[in-house]
Amino acid sequence: MQTVIPKLRDEDNVVSQEKLTTALIFFKIAVPQSLTSILEDLLIKSKICVDRMLEDRTLSSSKHYKEIPCVLSKALVKKYQRNKKLKSVKSLVLPVCGDKGKQVKIVEGGVRVPAFFKKTIIPIVFPKPIIGFIRQVEFFKRGKIWFMSYCYNTLVEDEYTPKSFLGVDRNSVGNVATIADVKTGEVLKLGPCAASITKNFRNRRSNLQRKGAKNALTKLRRNQLNRTKDINHKVSRAVVDYAKEHRSAIALEDLGKISKKGKAKKYVQKSQWSFFQLETFIKYKAALLGVPVVYINPAFTSQVCSRCGSINRPNGKHYKCSECGHFDHRDANAAFNISAKACLLYEQAEGNQKPIARPIGGTLNQRTKKVVQLKSLGGAR
């Protein structure tokens, strides 16, 4: 079993096994007022250049856009021109690739971007120690204020040996996530109902589409993305903090392409919730704290009885076993199965062929059940 180490899906993933670092992204600071005039001038020139980029996509060399710095034109080509589906840009961003410390320099008190501000320093206090260099910065305007976001690598903690496995069931209907520990019997339901939130936005979007209010539709879409991101941040923080406190590994279902076929496709389209974003947030937060993340096969996790192992079809959100009479919430039963699968695979990988003992956590009345609302999750990310 190789799932004790966080699973990497592609080479650009948030976790690097080679350097044991993780990318911290989207930290945002306000740009000093003295530098905003430079950014305003660059924004005007960049808009003209981007229009030319989208009009003639063969002009991909920086020599065609001499009115702006070369490093900026290359970044704009990569960000906008290479996106073949993009036809126009409304909220332009000014990106700069760090180029291994050549274009974005770390100095005492902050950073320098010589291509934009020469020797002027932008003051920054980094939340985590920097390993290497800043990977990228982006300048953007919100209202009348200019901001800079930056991305860099920082060290991750060494993974500890888990005492138990925390099963995480991501739900398209009901709470965003339900977590359960097979060895303690504790169940936590995290976040609001994902389906009701997206249904509300879907109804509002439908009304605006009938009225032809394009600007309001754009604003509504941005509000929905921001709310989804905020909830996913808080839920992932609660999952990782609980796992760290109890020295547990986090067990996730390896969903893969499940959203593209079968009945699951209908549920995913109905909820319209970004569960991959939630998974990404869990992975990078877990990497920073040294919490192991493992993946298990999701087959039959909603149908297997977490007490006796028999297969039954759940009725809505209710699960009742025809063999042992066990009655439970469908999501809690699935979370226990995810936790039990991870425990069993881990024990087999360690050379212990003894299966997990059942029943898993005493009777249903002995389990500790909590419904954690977003207000109690805090805002830490």
PANUVEX-461719 format. One line per field, with one value per residue (C-alpha): residue number from 1; x, y, z. Coordinates in nm, 4 decimals, always signed. Last residue first. Layout:
# residues N
i: NUM | ...
px: X | ...
py: Y | ...
pz: Z | ...
This chain:
# residues 381
i: 381 | 380 | 379 | 378 | 377 | 376 | 375 | 374 | 373 | 372 | 371 | 370 | 369 | 368 | 367 | 366 | 365 | 364 | 363 | 362 | 361 | 360 | 359 | 358 | 357 | 356 | 355 | 354 | 353 | 352 | 351 | 350 | 349 | 348 | 347 | 346 | 345 | 344 | 343 | 342 | 341 | 340 | 339 | 338 | 337 | 336 | 335 | 334 | 333 | 332 | 331 | 330 | 329 | 328 | 327 | 326 | 325 | 324 | 323 | 322 | 321 | 320 | 319 | 318 | 317 | 316 | 315 | 314 | 313 | 312 | 311 | 310 | 309 | 308 | 307 | 306 | 305 | 304 | 303 | 302 | 301 | 300 | 299 | 298 | 297 | 296 | 295 | 294 | 293 | 292 | 291 | 290 | 289 | 288 | 287 | 286 | 285 | 284 | 283 | 282 | 281 | 280 | 279 | 278 | 277 | 276 | 275 | 274 | 273 | 272 | 271 | 270 | 269 | 268 | 267 | 266 | 265 | 264 | 263 | 262 | 261 | 260 | 259 | 258 | 257 | 256 | 255 | 254 | 253 | 252 | 251 | 250 | 249 | 248 | 247 | 246 | 245 | 244 | 243 | 242 | 241 | 240 | 239 | 238 | 237 | 236 | 235 | 234 | 233 | 232 | 231 | 230 | 229 | 228 | 227 | 226 | 225 | 224 | 223 | 222 | 221 | 220 | 219 | 218 | 217 | 216 | 215 | 214 | 213 | 212 | 211 | 210 | 209 | 208 | 207 | 206 | 205 | 204 | 203 | 202 | 201 | 200 | 199 | 198 | 197 | 196 | 195 | 194 | 193 | 192 | 191 | 190 | 189 | 188 | 187 | 186 | 185 | 184 | 183 | 182 | 181 | 180 | 179 | 178 | 177 | 176 | 175 | 174 | 173 | 172 | 171 | 170 | 169 | 168 | 167 | 166 | 165 | 164 | 163 | 162 | 161 | 160 | 159 | 158 | 157 | 156 | 155 | 154 | 153 | 152 | 151 | 150 | 149 | 148 | 147 | 146 | 145 | 144 | 143 | 142 | 141 | 140 | 139 | 138 | 137 | 136 | 135 | 134 | 133 | 132 | 131 | 130 | 129 | 128 | 127 | 126 | 125 | 124 | 123 | 122 | 121 | 120 | 119 | 118 | 117 | 116 | 115 | 114 | 113 | 112 | 111 | 110 | 109 | 108 | 107 | 106 | 105 | 104 | 103 | 102 | 101 | 100 | 99 | 98 | 97 | 96 | 95 | 94 | 93 | 92 | 91 | 90 | 89 | 88 | 87 | 86 | 85 | 84 | 83 | 82 | 81 | 80 | 79 | 78 | 77 | 76 | 75 | 74 | 73 | 72 | 71 | 70 | 69 | 68 | 67 | 66 | 65 | 64 | 63 | 62 | 61 | 60 | 59 | 58 | 57 | 56 | 55 | 54 | 53 | 52 | 51 | 50 | 49 | 48 | 47 | 46 | 45 | 44 | 43 | 42 | 41 | 40 | 39 | 38 | 37 | 36 | 35 | 34 | 33 | 32 | 31 | 30 | 29 | 28 | 27 | 26 | 25 | 24 | 23 | 22 | 21 | 20 | 19 | 18 | 17 | 16 | 15 | 14 | 13 | 12 | 11 | 10 | 9 | 8 | 7 | 6 | 5 | 4 | 3 | 2 | 1
px: -0.7442 | -0.8647 | -1.2193 | -1.3800 | -1.5524 | -1.8159 | -2.0053 | -1.9917 | -2.2112 | -2.0785 | -2.3403 | -2.2045 | -2.2643 | -2.0818 | -2.1517 | -2.2857 | -2.6470 | -2.5504 | -2.4128 | -2.0417 | -1.7898 | -1.6970 | -1.8946 | -1.6731 | -1.2989 | -1.0857 | -0.9163 | -0.5996 | -0.3585 | -0.0932 | +0.1942 | +0.2046 | +0.0352 | -0.2431 | -0.2917 | -0.3049 | -0.5543 | -0.7813 | -0.7668 | -0.8404 | -1.1382 | -1.2711 | -1.2492 | -1.4301 | -1.6939 | -1.7450 | -1.7904 | -2.0468 | -2.2516 | -2.2365 | -2.3556 | -2.6476 | -2.7670 | -2.7958 | -3.0081 | -2.8466 | -3.1053 | -2.8405 | -2.9304 | -3.1722 | -2.9458 | -3.1173 | -2.9707 | -3.1603 | -3.0563 | -3.2760 | -3.3552 | -3.0182 | -2.9666 | -2.8328 | -2.5062 | -2.3916 | -2.0727 | -2.1990 | -2.1627 | -2.0716 | -2.3431 | -2.2275 | -2.4395 | -2.2860 | -1.9246 | -2.0175 | -1.7135 | -1.5275 | -1.1794 | -0.9577 | -0.7272 | -0.4889 | -0.3917 | -0.1256 | -0.1289 | +0.2119 | +0.0672 | +0.1518 | +0.0686 | -0.2772 | -0.3576 | -0.2398 | -0.4421 | -0.7626 | -0.7729 | -0.7257 | -1.0059 | -1.2416 | -1.1557 | -1.2301 | -1.5652 | -1.6671 | -2.0434 | -2.2812 | -2.5330 | -2.7538 | -2.4672 | -2.2873 | -2.6012 | -2.6776 | -2.3181 | -2.3239 | -2.6007 | -2.3721 | -2.0841 | -1.8686 | -1.8702 | -1.7013 | -1.3918 | -1.1509 | -1.3555 | -1.0700 | -1.2657 | -1.0797 | -0.9180 | -0.7516 | -0.4875 | -0.5451 | -0.3265 | -0.6387 | -0.5606 | -0.4131 | -0.7192 | -0.9553 | -0.7480 | -0.7443 | -1.1213 | -1.2070 | -0.9683 | -1.1189 | -1.4690 | -1.3611 | -1.1786 | -1.4606 | -1.7113 | -1.5059 | -1.4503 | -1.8198 | -1.9080 | -1.6540 | -1.7655 | -2.1311 | -2.0547 | -1.8563 | -2.1466 | -2.3859 | -2.1658 | -2.1494 | -2.5253 | -2.5860 | -2.3771 | -2.5643 | -2.9166 | -3.1120 | -3.4367 | -3.4876 | -3.1228 | -3.1656 | -3.4501 | -3.2533 | -2.9483 | -3.1596 | -3.2988 | -2.9521 | -2.8095 | -3.0786 | -3.0329 | -2.6580 | -2.7123 | -2.9802 | -2.7628 | -2.4581 | -2.6472 | -2.4377 | -2.0910 | -1.9516 | -2.1246 | -1.9126 | -1.9317 | -1.7394 | -1.7358 | -1.3903 | -1.2203 | -1.4164 | -1.3590 | -1.6246 | -1.6416 | -1.9416 | -1.8846 | -2.0788 | -2.3885 | -2.6876 | -2.7030 | -2.3817 | -2.1980 | -1.8287 | -1.7681 | -1.4464 | -1.3233 | -1.0742 | -0.8188 | -0.6602 | -0.3318 | -0.1500 | +0.2299 | +0.3350 | +0.4089 | +0.7043 | +0.5946 | +0.5796 | +0.8306 | +0.7235 | +0.6958 | +0.5698 | +0.2677 | +0.1816 | -0.1218 | -0.0817 | -0.3641 | -0.4607 | -0.7447 | -0.9996 | -1.2610 | -1.0664 | -0.7567 | -0.5168 | -0.1446 | -0.0275 | +0.2849 | +0.4533 | +0.6896 | +0.8476 | +1.1842 | +1.3584 | +1.1832 | +0.9981 | +0.9046 | +0.5274 | +0.2930 | +0.5303 | +0.5379 | +0.5458 | +0.6532 | +0.6795 | +1.0326 | +1.1209 | +1.4375 | +1.2837 | +0.9035 | +0.7589 | +1.0373 | +1.2308 | +0.9612 | +1.1061 | +0.9972 | +0.9551 | +1.1406 | +1.4829 | +1.4807 | +1.3074 | +1.3354 | +1.0555 | +1.1941 | +1.5152 | +1.4068 | +1.3479 | +1.1591 | +0.9117 | +0.6473 | +0.4669 | +0.0913 | -0.1085 | -0.4759 | -0.7475 | -1.1077 | -1.3095 | -1.1122 | -1.2491 | -1.2787 | -1.1299 | -1.1975 | -0.8506 | -0.6736 | -0.3211 | -0.3737 | -0.4879 | -0.2548 | +0.0423 | +0.0375 | -0.0159 | +0.2871 | +0.5080 | +0.3869 | +0.4599 | +0.8160 | +0.8849 | +0.7794 | +0.4935 | +0.4949 | +0.7102 | +0.4190 | +0.5028 | +0.8546 | +0.6959 | +0.6232 | +0.2787 | +0.1438 | -0.0208 | -0.3239 | -0.4404 | -0.7457 | -0.6913 | -0.3347 | -0.4274 | -0.6928 | -0.4370 | -0.1934 | -0.4478 | -0.5516 | -0.1838 | -0.1221 | -0.4065 | -0.3081 | +0.0585 | -0.0351 | -0.2598 | +0.0139 | +0.2668 | +0.0149 | -0.0537 | +0.3047 | +0.2878 | -0.0377 | +0.1390 | -0.0010 | -0.2532 | -0.1717 | -0.3128 | -0.1956 | -0.3339 | -0.1089 | +0.1021 | +0.2792 | +0.3887 | +0.7336 | +0.8802 | +1.1458 | +1.0950 | +0.7408 | +0.5990 | +0.2458 | +0.0146 | -0.0010 | +0.1755 | +0.3304 | -0.0063 | -0.2328 | -0.0104 | -0.1276 | -0.0277 | +0.2023 | +0.0150 | -0.1405 | +0.1435 | +0.0000
py: +2.8975 | +3.0429 | +3.1820 | +3.0023 | +2.6663 | +2.7546 | +2.9887 | +2.7290 | +2.4836 | +2.1626 | +1.8905 | +1.6560 | +1.2886 | +1.0963 | +0.7281 | +0.5361 | +0.5487 | +0.3728 | +0.0763 | +0.0256 | +0.1799 | -0.0539 | -0.3683 | -0.5237 | -0.5806 | -0.4622 | -0.7523 | -0.9287 | -0.9542 | -0.7423 | -0.6960 | -0.3148 | -0.2940 | -0.5179 | -0.2900 | +0.0163 | -0.1418 | -0.2383 | +0.1047 | +0.2788 | +0.0531 | +0.1135 | +0.4941 | +0.4872 | +0.2536 | +0.4842 | +0.7827 | +0.5843 | +0.5029 | +0.8669 | +0.9806 | +0.7359 | +0.8237 | +0.5108 | +0.2053 | -0.1340 | -0.4120 | -0.6867 | -0.8415 | -0.6000 | -0.3035 | +0.0340 | +0.3499 | +0.6776 | +0.9742 | +0.8655 | +0.4997 | +0.3226 | +0.0034 | -0.2816 | -0.4776 | -0.6786 | -0.5778 | -0.6379 | -0.2983 | -0.0432 | -0.1872 | -0.1680 | +0.0453 | +0.3945 | +0.2713 | +0.0305 | +0.1126 | +0.4267 | +0.2668 | +0.4304 | +0.7314 | +0.8425 | +1.1786 | +1.1855 | +1.4940 | +1.6657 | +2.0071 | +2.1868 | +1.8759 | +1.8524 | +2.2111 | +2.1368 | +1.8177 | +1.9414 | +2.2474 | +2.0306 | +1.7957 | +2.0896 | +2.2236 | +1.8800 | +1.8914 | +2.2102 | +2.2049 | +2.2070 | +2.0126 | +1.8977 | +1.8375 | +1.6280 | +1.4266 | +1.3570 | +1.2549 | +1.0177 | +0.8204 | +0.7080 | +0.8939 | +1.2054 | +1.2781 | +0.9455 | +1.0448 | +1.0045 | +0.9601 | +0.8275 | +0.8423 | +1.0236 | +0.8968 | +1.1558 | +1.0138 | +1.0537 | +1.2047 | +1.3073 | +1.6814 | +1.6663 | +1.4882 | +1.7390 | +2.0310 | +1.8820 | +1.8311 | +2.1712 | +2.3504 | +2.1649 | +2.2752 | +2.6373 | +2.6571 | +2.4785 | +2.7263 | +3.0263 | +2.8816 | +2.8107 | +3.1611 | +3.3227 | +3.1187 | +3.2046 | +3.5748 | +3.5755 | +3.4144 | +3.6691 | +3.9581 | +3.8198 | +3.7644 | +4.1207 | +4.2525 | +4.0385 | +4.1369 | +3.9812 | +3.9728 | +3.6030 | +3.5433 | +3.7323 | +3.5064 | +3.1914 | +3.3143 | +3.3703 | +3.0193 | +2.8672 | +3.0662 | +2.9296 | +2.5780 | +2.6066 | +2.6892 | +2.4228 | +2.1513 | +2.2242 | +2.1899 | +2.3723 | +2.2820 | +1.9908 | +1.6890 | +1.5256 | +1.1600 | +0.9918 | +0.6113 | +0.6081 | +0.3412 | +0.3923 | +0.7690 | +0.9647 | +1.2734 | +1.4117 | +1.6741 | +1.9483 | +1.8764 | +1.7436 | +1.6458 | +1.6394 | +1.4930 | +1.4415 | +1.1511 | +1.1886 | +0.8868 | +0.9756 | +0.6981 | +0.5953 | +0.6109 | +0.7604 | +0.7525 | +1.1166 | +1.2947 | +1.5321 | +1.8948 | +2.0820 | +2.3437 | +2.6533 | +2.7353 | +3.0662 | +3.2354 | +3.6041 | +3.8282 | +4.2037 | +4.4492 | +4.7854 | +4.9836 | +5.1968 | +4.9241 | +4.6006 | +4.6272 | +4.3462 | +4.2730 | +3.9123 | +3.7530 | +3.4243 | +3.1555 | +3.3453 | +3.1879 | +2.9011 | +2.7920 | +3.0865 | +3.0748 | +3.0981 | +3.3972 | +3.6258 | +3.9897 | +4.1984 | +4.5583 | +4.6307 | +4.7578 | +5.0167 | +4.9303 | +4.9158 | +4.9409 | +4.7377 | +4.5267 | +4.5430 | +4.3647 | +4.3909 | +4.2029 | +4.2668 | +4.4038 | +4.2658 | +4.1508 | +3.8738 | +3.9373 | +3.8865 | +3.8842 | +3.6854 | +3.4848 | +3.1539 | +3.3173 | +3.4861 | +3.5030 | +3.8369 | +3.8701 | +4.1924 | +4.0986 | +4.2371 | +4.2330 | +4.2450 | +4.0203 | +3.9188 | +3.6107 | +3.3371 | +2.9839 | +2.9503 | +3.0287 | +3.0681 | +3.4426 | +3.5048 | +3.3680 | +3.2588 | +3.5645 | +3.7892 | +3.6341 | +3.6899 | +4.0513 | +4.1175 | +3.9838 | +4.1866 | +4.5135 | +4.6977 | +4.9227 | +4.6696 | +4.4336 | +4.2651 | +4.1758 | +3.9712 | +3.6925 | +3.5349 | +3.7299 | +3.4237 | +3.4778 | +3.7784 | +3.9466 | +3.7944 | +3.9184 | +4.2568 | +4.3058 | +4.1922 | +4.4596 | +4.7413 | +4.6243 | +4.6018 | +4.9671 | +5.0857 | +4.8503 | +4.9502 | +5.3192 | +5.2346 | +5.0143 | +5.2985 | +5.5365 | +5.2778 | +5.2725 | +5.5594 | +5.4229 | +5.1145 | +4.7863 | +4.6114 | +4.2515 | +3.9166 | +3.5620 | +3.3650 | +3.0614 | +2.8616 | +2.5910 | +2.2851 | +2.1547 | +1.8116 | +1.8770 | +1.5545 | +1.4760 | +1.8052 | +1.8911 | +2.1426 | +1.9434 | +2.0641 | +1.7244 | +1.5536 | +1.3475 | +1.3166 | +1.0921 | +1.2045 | +0.9401 | +0.6689 | +0.5597 | +0.3343 | +0.0000
pz: +0.6338 | +0.9620 | +0.9528 | +1.2436 | +1.2348 | +1.4932 | +1.2633 | +0.9864 | +1.1741 | +1.3284 | +1.3718 | +1.6348 | +1.7075 | +1.9786 | +1.9405 | +2.2377 | +2.1173 | +1.7929 | +1.9829 | +2.0279 | +1.7912 | +1.5087 | +1.5768 | +1.4511 | +1.4723 | +1.1796 | +1.0061 | +1.1258 | +0.8327 | +1.0016 | +0.7574 | +0.7729 | +0.4325 | +0.5619 | +0.8633 | +0.6383 | +0.4010 | +0.6915 | +0.8523 | +0.5204 | +0.4569 | +0.8105 | +0.7721 | +0.4382 | +0.5837 | +0.8814 | +0.6460 | +0.4445 | +0.7569 | +0.8647 | +0.5199 | +0.5146 | +0.8633 | +1.0722 | +1.1470 | +1.2190 | +1.1977 | +1.1809 | +0.8437 | +0.6729 | +0.7500 | +0.7570 | +0.6026 | +0.5882 | +0.3715 | +0.0810 | +0.1386 | +0.1440 | -0.0595 | +0.1479 | +0.1393 | +0.4410 | +0.6266 | +0.9820 | +1.1500 | +0.8783 | +0.6552 | +0.2937 | +0.0577 | +0.0768 | +0.0684 | -0.2132 | -0.4309 | -0.3161 | -0.3462 | -0.0849 | -0.0800 | +0.1939 | +0.3427 | +0.6166 | +0.8470 | +0.8580 | +0.9469 | +0.6200 | +0.4171 | +0.5772 | +0.4777 | +0.1225 | +0.0923 | +0.2569 | +0.0320 | -0.2773 | -0.1699 | -0.1118 | -0.4579 | -0.6022 | -0.4240 | -0.6056 | -0.5558 | -0.8516 | -0.6358 | -0.9221 | -1.1637 | -0.9022 | -0.8227 | -1.1884 | -1.2620 | -0.9646 | -1.1332 | -1.4117 | -1.5730 | -1.5688 | -1.1948 | -1.1179 | -1.3131 | -1.0203 | -0.7028 | -0.4910 | -0.1651 | +0.1094 | +0.4311 | +0.6550 | +0.8887 | +1.2612 | +1.5312 | +1.7324 | +1.7298 | +1.3790 | +1.2371 | +1.4007 | +1.2688 | +0.9182 | +0.9004 | +1.0540 | +0.8146 | +0.5185 | +0.6231 | +0.6661 | +0.3320 | +0.1511 | +0.2967 | +0.1816 | -0.1664 | -0.2163 | -0.0975 | -0.3285 | -0.6289 | -0.5650 | -0.5242 | -0.8502 | -1.0336 | -0.8875 | -1.0020 | -1.3552 | -1.3609 | -1.2364 | -1.5236 | -1.7760 | -1.6698 | -1.9573 | -1.7577 | -1.8213 | -1.7346 | -1.4068 | -1.2985 | -1.3874 | -1.1959 | -0.8850 | -0.9122 | -0.9612 | -0.6695 | -0.4387 | -0.5736 | -0.5158 | -0.1492 | -0.1020 | -0.2624 | -0.0447 | +0.2831 | +0.5408 | +0.6666 | +0.8621 | +1.0102 | +1.2785 | +1.3853 | +1.6676 | +1.6833 | +1.8410 | +1.6280 | +1.3050 | +1.3072 | +1.1190 | +0.8985 | +0.7108 | +0.4429 | +0.2621 | +0.4683 | +0.2748 | -0.0928 | -0.3003 | -0.0028 | +0.0616 | +0.2993 | +0.4982 | +0.6972 | +0.9704 | +1.0123 | +1.3418 | +1.5327 | +1.2355 | +1.2091 | +1.1737 | +0.8499 | +0.8613 | +0.8512 | +0.5217 | +0.4141 | +0.2219 | -0.1465 | -0.2846 | -0.4373 | -0.4400 | -0.4629 | -0.5112 | -0.4580 | -0.6064 | -0.4510 | -0.6363 | -0.6762 | -0.6770 | -0.8960 | -0.9760 | -0.9535 | -0.9763 | -0.8320 | -0.9178 | -0.7861 | -0.5000 | -0.4200 | -0.2473 | +0.0714 | +0.2217 | +0.5909 | +0.6540 | +0.6995 | +0.5025 | +0.6158 | +0.2980 | +0.2165 | -0.1598 | -0.2160 | -0.4814 | -0.6741 | -1.0262 | -0.9846 | -1.2730 | -1.4282 | -1.1006 | -0.8944 | -0.5443 | -0.2348 | +0.1372 | +0.4394 | +0.3573 | -0.0030 | -0.1997 | -0.5731 | -0.8244 | -1.1807 | -1.1262 | -0.8234 | -0.9985 | -1.2904 | -1.0534 | -1.3259 | -1.3327 | -1.3788 | -1.4420 | -1.4108 | -1.6393 | -1.5216 | -1.8442 | -2.0796 | -2.4200 | -2.6410 | -2.4229 | -2.5461 | -2.7004 | -2.3734 | -2.5088 | -2.5495 | -2.1914 | -1.9230 | -2.1324 | -2.3556 | -2.0537 | -1.8782 | -2.1819 | -2.2135 | -1.8451 | -1.8553 | -2.1699 | -2.0085 | -2.1871 | -2.4953 | -2.6836 | -2.7455 | -3.0773 | -2.9561 | -2.6753 | -2.9212 | -2.9445 | -3.2396 | -3.3999 | -3.1748 | -3.3763 | -3.2243 | -2.8792 | -2.8570 | -3.0037 | -2.7337 | -2.4752 | -2.5923 | -2.5657 | -2.2188 | -2.1191 | -2.2070 | -1.9831 | -1.7004 | -1.7185 | -1.6713 | -1.3751 | -1.2268 | -1.2363 | -1.0777 | -0.8055 | -0.6797 | -0.4269 | -0.2851 | -0.1514 | -0.2917 | -0.0655 | +0.0241 | -0.0885 | -0.0261 | -0.3178 | -0.2997 | -0.0578 | -0.2571 | -0.0632 | +0.0113 | +0.0708 | -0.1965 | -0.3923 | -0.2756 | -0.4025 | -0.2894 | -0.4590 | -0.7823 | -1.0942 | -1.1691 | -1.1686 | -0.9449 | -0.6420 | -0.3598 | -0.0117 | +0.1424 | +0.3357 | +0.0047 | -0.1069 | +0.0000
